[in-house]
Amino acid sequence: MKLFLSLVAFFCFSTVFSQDGSQKKMAFDKSKKTYELETACGTCMFKMKGNTCKLAVKIKNKDYFVEGTGIDDHGDAHSKDGFCNSIRKAKVQGEIQGDKFLVTYFELIK
């Protein structure tokens, strides 16, 4: 029985501690241009094609899915004021590459 409990404990600890909990920190770069953009769930609010909820920004009336930060990295996307239920404003830095916006800084405006 002790061996079984030891194996279960070992498995649980190794699973928990093997996951990478570090998230890439986005830092403001004063040498880069900052944009104030509308942001929301691309599929729910901007009616973009897709099967899942994914963060998007609107630039000059064109919508781009965001790479570099996720929809749930800024609160619950399905809450009353979450990205799937409202369009928010954000200060962002990054660049358009193809049909995606590669973000290096993202801060919601209250």
PyMOL commands that set and color helices and strands:
alter all, ss='L'
color gray80, all
select helices_A, chain A and resi 2-18+71-74
alter helices_A, ss='H'
color red, helices_A
select strands_A, chain A and resi 35-41+55-59+62-67+88-97+100-108
alter strands_A, ss='S'
color yellow, strands_A
deselect
rebuild
show_as cartoon
